[in-house]
């Protein structure tokens, strides 16, 4: 743990600069080992690379972003419903509460989930403490971003 951990709420706004996503609402989940990002149209490419698209907003499929990067790993992950699935893992920076860390992120379809991204304990152990009674301790996204996230662009 970092000497001066950053205290964050159970949900926060984050950025994924390596994936060109300046805003995404995330759930900080200390019960999940790994982080997970909603990804669709996954296409494995030569040279152990992957292309995928991301819907950054929770309640809409607007503003999809397509990205291509190296496959960091492949892992068997057990979902919250108990099902196991092999997932592609990518390494990407996450900026959360003003701190940028490198995180291993699994790619999966999270269309039915409340958050497009979970930040798990392997990422959080890089200098974060989670206060489960608080939300958005790092501040809220601008009003325009919050409206887009609710599908009201």
Buried (B, 14 or more C-beta within 10 A) or exposed (E): EEEEBBEBBBBBBBBBEBBEBBBBBBBBBBEBBBBBBBBBEBEEEEEEEBBBBBBBBBEBEEEEBEBEBEBBEEBEBEEEEEEEEEBBBBBBEBBBBEBBBEBBBBBBEBEEBEBBBBBBBBBBEBBBEBEEEEEBBBEEBEEEBBEBBEEEE
